[in-house]
Amino acid sequence: MNDSIVKTLGVAFAICLICSFVVSSTAVSLRDMQNENKANDKRMKILQAAGIFDPSKDIKEQFETLEAKYIDFNSGKLLTGSSLEEFLSEHKGDYDQIAATRDSNYSKSLSTSEDIAIIKNRENIGKIYFSTKDNEIDKLILPIRGYGLWGTLYGYIAIENDFNTVVGIEFYEHKETPGLGGEVDNPNWKNIWVGKEIYQSGDVKLQVIKGAVDQNMNDAKYMVDGLSGATLTSRGVSNMIEYWFSDSGYANLFSELDYES
């Protein structure tokens, strides 16, 4: 009887061990594919924000037409020359700016008064993308993020080379409620952003309002329809736009690029 129990337990243990090995091996073997799929999803969002994604073409090949640049948020300038070389050498060409926010050596803790997007820490260096035409800047694709209702929304916004007009907006990760705040993924709502303007007399004016925009209003070009039943998500999107297009974000870079052009 005891031998029977021992044998039964032994067989059960062996089966569990084999199953665990198979599951673990499968997970490890699929990890690279999962990471690549996740990277491709983000690449697609960047291309879609810029309005240049072609579903009939390879995502990676399309993405390689963009030029990655690095902004030092503390100075508002792009990294160039030896500073850029040192930065790329340190990060081995694999820089994750979200991961950088978790390291005090690579980020800045924000005070409550300046942290209107509720991101807590802002990376010192941001990775942005240029779409060029005839060796001139055509569009800028910029990472943005901010807190909604249930968590942080991560996305990209693309703007024209006037550094003011929106080309498109995309979010690649968020925890908002489907049918409510999750409507940030609705193509109809995202299309509203196209052609909107960010600044009025140097101040960030673009915002998501409550309800629908009256197109007869003088300031309609600075307004986006609110998300029905998602006031906090709408406010969160407005706050992230205000933060990232202020002097704490990209505003000083635009001044530099405008001066150079």
Secondary structure, DSSP 8 states (H G I E B T S, - for coil): -HHHHHHHHHHHHHHHHHHHHHHHHHHHHHHHHHHHHHHHHHHHHHHHHTT---TTS-HHHHHTTSEEEEEETTTTEE--HHHHHHHHHHHTT---HHHHTT-TTSEEE--TTT-TT--SEEESEEEEEEEEETTEEEEEEEEEEEE-SSSEEEEEEEEETTSSBEEEEEEEE----TTTGGGGG-HHHHHHTTT-B-EETTEE--EE-SS---TTSTTGGGEE---TT-HHHHHHHHHHHHHHTSTTTTHHHHHHHHHH-
